[in-house]
């Protein structure tokens, strides 16, 4: 099964001309004539960034997740790639509404009109593992219904297995492979994906974060309606806000951008150092701003926890960075196991100083 999935990845890469993107690197341009020998290679009509996004969408959830992660690193990507991959945050092609209704009726074991007074078949957001529809309960409560993509688990399992094989090969053949602990990275990634496939777990995450910030002037977290939740369906309070990336719209509504930035920092420090429990997937597609100026968080599939040791390590790093004490930064990394012990701390300090 892994070999067939690998072949599909290769075919999709050639279909969308991803080899053209890779071989644009000066060191690899000599290999470009070889790609013309491939009979099924696509004619490159679409812009390169669009082709990359379409290829990731075609390959499925894990690749979409990878694109979402890349989209947040505008310091590493060209502008066209960053802008196009940002569409993967909440504009992934939806699955058919009939399948969404079928999932709901299977979960609730009754017709959808007996569960919801009104259900909007057109999704308001679609992401890598689920999509969201607005609905109204029979008591008039407006809700958001998150529905897992049908038959997504086997696809993710196959891709994770392929990643595990790739990580093993890299660790076996690449000198830096073991140092980077690639198999551990894949295991951690797979664990988070497994959490995302259980919407009961996500509902629990949402409820915990809501309790932590109940009546907060900084962050609003929607209420979960537990009577309607299942491993495949999560129903929560419907929230409406402005995407955090729409800066012009925020200004038009009188939102104080510098104040918003300060609030974001305070929310981060509160989650990390007060609660030791934080939203770990805060890309722009998951952050909105209400008209009252508060942040609104959605999508609670990936959360993080911190021990007291973790908090101390972060505090040491923050203080050292603020003071520009690069030696202390280097020492903290070595003490925490984030850097090998054999290089001299002096050398590590020099490298940090050169970067910052």
N, C-alpha and C positions, 0 to 999 in steps of 0.2 A: 504493500500500500504506500509506503514511504517513497519508493522509487517513482510510482505513478504521480504522486503529488509533486515530487521534485521536477519531473518532466513537464507537468502543467505550469509550474513556476517559470521554467525556461521558455516554454511556448508563449506565455503571456508577456514575458519580458521582450521577446522578439516582436510579438504582435504590436506592442505599443512603442517599439523603438527605444527601449531603455538602454540597449547596448550603445545607441548613438550618444546618450547622455554620459554613460560611463567612459566611452572611448573619446570623448571630447577633451579628456585630460591630456596634456602635452606628452606625457610619457607613454600613453597608450594609443596615440593616433596612428602609429604604424600598423596597428592591427585592424584598422577600420576597413581596408579593402576586403578582408576576409568575410565580413558580415554580408557583403553583396552576394556571397555564394549560398546564403540561406534562402531557400525557395519561398518560405512563408513569411518573410520579413515584410512588415507593413510599410506602406508609403507614408512618409512623415509629413502629414498635412497640418496636424494640430500643433500648437506650441508645446515645447518640451515639458513645461510644468504641468500642463493639462494632461499630457500623456502619462506622466508619473502618477498623478492623482487617480486617473481612470484605471491604471494598472493595479494600484493598491486596492481600489474598490473591488476590482474583479477577483483579486486573490483572497479577499475575505477579512474577517475580524482582526486577526493578529497583525496583518499588514496595515490595516486601517489604523490600529493602535500605534503602530510604528510611525505612520504618517502624522498622526496627531502629536506625538512626541516631538517629531522633527519640526512641526509647524511653530512650536514655541521657542525654537532656537534661531531667532532671526540674526543672532550674532554669527551663526555658522552658514546660513543659507542665503542664496541670492534672493532678491526681493520677489521675483516672479514665483519661485518655488514656495517661499514662505506664505505668500498671499493665497496661492492655489491650495496648498496643503491645509491651510486654515479652514477650508470648506469641509474637511473631514471631521471637524469638531462637532458639527450639528447638521450637516447637509449631505449625509450619506444617503444614497438612493433607498427609499423605504421598501419594505416588503408589502405585498398586496393587502389591502384592507380586509378582504374576505378571509385571509389567513389569520389576521388579528382577531376578527370576530369569532372565528372557529376556535382559536385558543381560549378566548374568554368563555365561550359556551361550554368548552370541555372542562375548564377549571371550575366554573360555577354550577355546571350540570343543569342549566336552565337557559332559556332564550335570553338574549342580551337585553331585550326591552323589559324583562322582569328584574334585571339587576340595575340598569341605569334608565332614568327617565329620558335622557338624551345622550347619545354617543356620536361624536363627530368622527366619521370614517376617514377623513383626511388628517393624517398625522401632522402635528405641529413641530415635531423634531424627530430626526432619525439618526441614530449613531451606530457604532460597530456591532453592539450586541443586543440592542433593543430600540424600540421607537415609542413615542409618546403621543397619546390622543387626549383631547379634552372631552370631558363628559359632565353630566349633571346627575346627581343622585335624586331619588324620588322625594327627598325632603327639601330639594332645592339647592343643596350644597354643590358648588362647582369644584370639580376635581380634575387632576391629571392622572391618566392611566398609562403606566409604563408596561409594555408587553415585550417579553423576550422573543428574539427572532426564532422562528421554528427550525428545529433540527440543527441548531448551531453547535451543540456540544461535540458531535463527531468531527466536524470540520476543525474545531479548535484542537481537539485531541490529536488529529493527524499532523497539524502544523507544529504543535508542541513537540511531538515525537521527532519530527524532522529537525527542529531546532536543537533538540538534545543530541541528535546524531552529529549535526554540524558543530556544536560546542565540543563534543568529544574529539572530533577530528582536529579541530583547531588546537585544543589543549595537547593533543598528541604530536602535532607537527609544527606548531608555531611556538617559538621560544617564550613569548610573552603570554601564551594561552593559559598556563597554569597560574601565573601571577594574577591575571585578571579574573580567575575563578569563573570562567564562562558557564560551566555547568551549574554552579550555584546561582548565577544570574538567571539562567533559564528556569531553574526550579522555583525561584522567587517569583518570576514573571508568571509562571503557570499557576502558582498559588493564588495570585491576585486575580487571574482570569477565572479561576474556579469560583472565587468569591463573587465575581460579577455575574456569574451565571445563576446565582441563587438570590432572587429578589426578596426573599424573606430576610436574608442577611443584610441586604441593602436597606430594607425598611428599618431594621434594628439599628443600623449605623445612623440613619437619618434621625431616628428618635433620640439616640444618645446625644448627637450633636445639638439637636433642638433643646434638650434639657440643659446642656452646657451653656447655651446662649439664650435661654428663655428671657424675654423682655429686654434683650440687649439693644442698646441704641446703635450698635455697629453692624450686626449680622442678623438676618432673618432666615430661619430654617422652617420649611413647611411641615405641617402636621401630617402624620401617617394615619390612614383609616384602616386599622388592622382587620376589621371584619371582611374586608375586600381583598386582602393580600394573600399571595400564594407564591411558591417558588418561581412561577412563570409570570406573575402579575403583581404589580405594586400600585396601590392607589393612594395618592396624597393630595394635600391641599393645592389648589390651582394658584400659581403665582404668576404675576405679570411684571416685567421690568425691562430695562434697556440693557442689551448686551454690553459688557464692560469694554469691549473693543470698539464700540461705536462712540468715540470720543466727541465727535461733532454733535451728535444727537444729545449726548449727556449735557454738553454746554448749552444747547438750545433749551433744555428743560431746567436750566439754572443750577445744575449740579456743580459744586465747587471741586474741581479736579485735584488741586493740591490737598484739600481736606480729605478727599476720597483716598488719596495715596497714603496719607497719615493713618487713616482708619484701617486700611489694608495691612499696614505694618503692625498696628495694634492687635488686629484680629490674629495675625500670624503668631505674634509673641504670646497672646493669650492661649491659643490652642496648644502651642508647644510647651511653654513653661508653667502655665497654670494647670492645664488639663492633662497634658501628655497624650492628647488624642486629637488628631488633626485630619482634615480633608486632604487626601494625597493625590487628587486628580484635578487640581484647580486650573485647568486650561481655560481660555476665554469662553469656550462654549458652555462652561459650567458655572459661570459667574455673571450675575445680572445686578443692576442697581435699581432699586425702587424709587418712585417719585418722592418718597420721604428721605431719600439720600442714603438709606441703608443698603449694604450689600445683601444679595439674595443668593444662597447656595443651592445648587441642584446636583443630582447624580452622585450618589454616595456609595458606589460600588467599591471604591478603593479608599480605605482609611488607614492611617498609620498610628502606631502607639510608641511611646517613648518611656524608657525606664529612667530612674533618677541618674544612673550613670550616663545615659544618652544626653539627658538635659545638661549635666555638668560639662560633658564634652562640647556640646554646642555653645554653652555659655562661655567656656574658655576660649573657643574660636572667635566668637563675636567680639568679646572684650579685646582679644589680641588684634583682631582686624581693625577695630575702631581706634586702637592705640598705635596701629602700624608696627606692632611687635611681631615681626615675621618669625623670629626665633621661637617664640612661644607657640605660634601656629604650627611650625614644623614639629616641635616637641609633642604638641597635643595629638597630631596625626599619627606620629610614631607610637605614642603611648596607647592610643586607641586601636592600633592595628591597621590603620588606614594607609600606612606606608611601610615598606620593608625596613627592618632595623639596621641592615648592614651599611646603607649609604650614610655618610657623615651628615649630621644635622646641619652643619655649616653649609654643605652643598645644597641641601634641601631649602634652607633659608634663602640662599642666594637665588635659587630658581623661583621661589615665591616672590622675592623682591623684584625680580626682572619682569614677572607677569603683572604684578599689581603696583 
